[in-house]
Amino acid sequence: MKNDLGHHGHQGIYPILLTTFTADHEIDEQSQLALVNYLIDCGVHGLAIFGNASEGYALSEGEKARLMPLIIREVAGRVPVFVSTGHTGTRVAVQLSKAAAEAGADGLMILPPYFMKPSAEDLIGYYAAISAAVSIPIMIQDAPLLTGVNIGAAQMARLARECANVRLTKVEAPPTAAKVTEVKNACGESLVIFGGLNGHFFIEELNRGARGTMPGSDMMPMFVEVWNHYEAGRLDAARATFNRHLPLIRFELQPGLGVSAMKHNLRDLGVIRQTTVRPPTRSLDPQGIEELQQIVSDIGR
């Protein structure tokens, strides 16, 4: 039974599902399914798989093809699942997107092609080809720090107009709050805006018209609590809860180290078994682990 997504369609807290590995860097399916259930138990509104925090860049297409049906089957329609299916080649992106739709994905999160830097027309062609191949919502992932491709607000508005299934955008172009305003002004109601970059400007993004965020997997009770306060109009409570966790959000924004920190927190909570990340993702050093534990202890989770 699919969620009744209500008037707004997709909105709320959609964590990027971390990919769990054994000590020897193989996929740990048991921890993976435990993490899925933990996140749903935390009250998240959806999940996204194979994103940046999933170490999607370090997974083979075969591993993704094995994990995707496993995860979708475990979720069993309790929340929507978005799958990251962007690729450096349009034809491959179309094939991956069709496969995800056929496997039961509820939406697609699509990075632009970034190896050959696309022109405006290349970008339209890429999203239009994917949109024509599927019948589920597509989220544009605007992540220039990662891709080197900046997608302007006017370009997003055009994508929403010309590609029937382009319905959402994930704004990860800093400063994100200002970009949310630009996109909102350019796109109106044609695109649902989510924030990214581990939710570090979540409150500001909500104030400017965002309808959700897509952080990593380890602070879900906090993000869900902030969302619930905000939606109920308890803005002071939303800010107080969020601000208390800012030291941890800041720690996890360290390039290349955030995923390791999230895995340490999830292992300490007893959710996953190992903290293994796949190179070139970096692991916290012993002092970094102590620093992380101090922050978590100070927050008093």
C-alpha positions in Angstrom: 0.0 0.0 0.0 1.6 3.3 -1.1 1.6 6.3 1.1 -1.1 8.8 0.6 1.3 11.7 -0.2 -1.4 14.2 0.3 -1.8 17.6 -1.3 1.9 18.4 -1.7 3.1 15.2 -3.2 6.6 14.3 -2.1 7.8 16.3 0.9 9.5 16.0 4.3 12.6 14.2 5.4 14.1 11.8 2.7 17.5 10.6 4.0 20.1 9.3 1.6 20.5 5.7 2.6 24.1 4.9 3.5 25.5 1.7 1.9 26.7 -0.7 4.6 29.9 -2.7 4.1 31.6 -5.6 5.9 35.1 -5.2 7.3 36.5 -6.4 3.9 34.4 -3.9 1.9 31.7 -6.2 0.6 28.1 -5.2 0.9 26.6 -6.1 4.3 22.9 -6.9 3.4 21.8 -7.6 7.0 23.0 -4.1 8.1 21.5 -2.6 5.0 18.0 -3.9 5.8 18.4 -3.0 9.5 19.2 0.6 8.5 16.2 0.8 6.2 13.9 -0.3 9.0 15.6 2.0 11.5 15.0 5.0 9.3 11.4 4.2 8.7 10.9 3.6 12.4 12.4 7.2 12.9 9.4 8.5 11.0 11.1 9.6 7.8 8.8 10.5 4.9 10.9 8.8 2.1 14.3 7.3 1.3 16.8 7.9 -1.5 19.3 5.4 -2.6 22.7 5.5 -4.4 23.2 9.2 -3.6 26.5 10.8 -2.7 26.2 9.8 1.0 25.4 6.2 -0.2 28.9 6.1 -1.7 27.0 5.5 -5.0 30.2 6.5 -6.8 32.0 3.5 -5.3 29.3 0.9 -6.2 29.4 -1.1 -9.4 26.3 -1.2 -11.5 26.0 -4.9 -10.6 26.0 -4.1 -6.9 23.3 -1.4 -7.4 21.2 -3.8 -9.5 21.5 -6.3 -6.6 20.8 -3.8 -3.8 17.9 -1.9 -5.4 15.3 -4.7 -5.4 16.4 -5.8 -2.0 15.9 -2.4 -0.5 12.6 -1.7 -2.4 11.2 -5.1 -1.3 12.2 -4.3 2.4 10.6 -0.9 2.3 7.4 -2.6 0.9 5.6 0.7 0.1 5.9 2.1 3.6 7.6 5.2 2.3 8.5 6.3 -1.3 11.9 5.3 -2.6 13.9 7.6 -4.9 16.8 6.1 -6.8 19.8 8.0 -8.1 20.1 7.0 -11.8 22.0 9.8 -13.4 25.0 8.9 -15.6 27.7 10.5 -17.7 26.0 9.2 -20.8 22.3 10.0 -21.6 21.6 6.5 -23.1 22.9 4.8 -20.0 21.0 7.2 -17.7 17.8 6.3 -19.6 18.5 2.5 -19.2 19.2 2.8 -15.5 16.1 5.0 -15.0 13.9 2.5 -16.8 15.3 -0.3 -14.7 14.7 1.6 -11.5 11.1 2.4 -12.5 10.5 -1.3 -13.3 12.0 -2.4 -10.0 9.4 -0.3 -8.2 11.1 3.1 -7.6 8.7 5.9 -6.7 11.0 8.6 -8.1 14.4 9.3 -9.6 17.1 11.6 -8.4 19.1 12.6 -11.4 22.6 14.3 -11.4 23.4 16.1 -14.7 26.0 14.5 -16.9 29.3 16.0 -15.6 32.1 14.3 -17.5 31.4 16.2 -20.8 30.2 19.5 -19.4 26.7 19.9 -20.9 25.5 23.0 -22.7 21.9 24.2 -21.9 20.6 22.2 -24.8 22.6 19.1 -23.8 21.0 19.3 -20.4 17.5 19.7 -21.8 18.1 16.7 -24.1 19.4 14.6 -21.2 16.5 15.2 -18.8 13.9 15.1 -21.7 15.2 11.6 -22.7 14.9 10.3 -19.2 11.5 11.9 -18.7 10.1 10.4 -21.9 11.3 6.9 -20.8 9.6 6.7 -17.4 6.3 7.7 -15.8 7.5 8.5 -12.2 8.6 11.9 -10.8 12.2 13.1 -11.6 14.2 15.2 -9.2 16.9 17.4 -10.6 20.0 17.2 -8.4 21.7 20.6 -8.5 25.1 19.7 -6.9 27.8 21.9 -8.5 30.4 21.2 -5.8 30.2 17.5 -6.9 29.6 17.8 -10.6 31.0 21.2 -11.7 27.7 21.7 -13.5 25.7 24.7 -12.3 21.9 24.4 -13.2 20.4 27.9 -13.0 16.9 28.7 -11.7 15.7 29.7 -15.2 17.1 26.4 -16.6 15.2 24.5 -13.9 12.0 26.3 -14.8 12.5 25.3 -18.5 13.2 21.7 -17.5 9.9 21.7 -15.5 8.0 23.1 -18.5 9.5 20.9 -21.2 9.9 17.5 -19.4 6.6 16.2 -18.1 8.1 14.1 -15.3 10.6 16.7 -13.9 8.7 17.6 -10.7 11.3 18.2 -8.0 14.7 19.7 -7.5 17.3 19.1 -4.8 19.3 22.4 -4.3 22.9 21.7 -3.2 24.4 24.8 -4.7 25.8 27.0 -1.9 24.6 29.4 -0.7 21.6 27.0 -0.7 19.1 29.3 1.0 19.6 32.0 -1.7 19.3 29.4 -4.4 16.1 28.1 -3.0 14.6 31.7 -3.3 15.9 32.0 -6.9 14.3 28.6 -7.8 11.1 29.4 -6.0 10.8 32.7 -7.8 11.6 31.1 -11.2 9.6 27.9 -10.9 6.7 28.8 -8.6 4.7 25.6 -7.9 6.1 23.7 -10.9 8.9 22.2 -8.9 9.0 20.9 -5.3 12.2 22.1 -3.7 14.3 19.9 -1.4 17.5 21.0 0.3 20.7 19.0 0.5 24.3 19.4 1.7 23.4 17.5 4.9 20.6 19.9 5.8 22.9 22.5 7.3 20.6 25.4 6.2 17.4 23.4 6.7 15.4 26.1 8.6 16.4 28.9 6.2 15.5 26.7 3.2 12.1 25.9 4.7 11.5 29.6 5.4 12.2 30.3 1.7 9.9 27.7 0.2 11.7 24.3 0.4 9.4 21.4 1.2 12.0 18.9 2.5 15.6 17.9 2.9 17.8 14.9 2.0 20.5 14.5 4.7 22.6 11.5 5.5 21.2 8.6 7.6 22.3 9.3 11.2 20.3 12.3 12.6 16.8 11.3 11.6 15.1 11.7 14.9 16.3 15.3 15.0 15.4 16.1 11.4 11.9 14.5 11.8 11.4 16.4 15.0 12.4 19.7 13.4 10.0 19.0 10.5 7.1 18.2 12.8 7.7 21.3 14.9 8.0 23.5 11.8 4.9 22.1 10.1 2.9 22.6 13.4 4.0 26.2 13.5 6.3 25.7 16.5 9.1 27.7 14.9 11.1 28.4 18.1 11.1 24.7 19.0 12.1 23.8 15.5 15.1 26.2 15.6 16.1 25.1 19.2 16.2 21.5 18.2 18.1 22.2 15.0 20.6 24.6 16.6 21.5 22.1 19.3 22.7 19.7 16.6 24.6 22.2 14.5 28.0 21.1 15.8 27.4 17.6 14.5 26.0 18.8 11.2 29.1 21.0 10.9 31.4 18.0 11.7 29.8 15.9 9.1 30.2 18.5 6.4 34.0 17.9 6.3 34.6 16.8 2.7 35.1 13.1 2.4 34.6 12.4 6.1 30.9 12.9 6.7 29.9 9.3 5.7 32.5 7.8 8.0 31.1 9.9 10.9 27.5 8.9 10.1 28.5 5.2 10.1 30.3 5.6 13.4 27.1 7.1 14.9 24.9 4.4 13.5 27.2 1.7 14.7 27.3 3.3 18.2 23.4 3.3 18.1 23.5 -0.5 17.3 21.9 -0.1 13.9 24.8 -1.3 11.6 27.7 -3.6 12.3 30.7 -1.9 10.7 31.9 1.6 10.0 33.7 0.6 6.8 33.7 3.1 3.9 35.1 2.4 0.4 38.1 4.4 -0.7 38.4 7.1 -1.9 35.8 7.9 0.8 37.9 8.7 3.9 37.7 7.1 7.4 37.9 9.2 10.5 41.3 8.9 12.2 41.4 7.9 15.9 41.4 11.5 17.1 38.5 12.3 14.7 36.5 9.5 16.3 37.1 11.0 19.8 36.1 14.4 18.5 32.9 13.0 17.1 32.0 11.1 20.3 32.6 14.3 22.3 30.2 16.3 20.1 27.5 13.5 20.3 28.0 13.4 24.1 27.7 17.2 24.3 24.4 17.2 22.3 23.2 14.6 24.8 21.5 12.3 22.3 
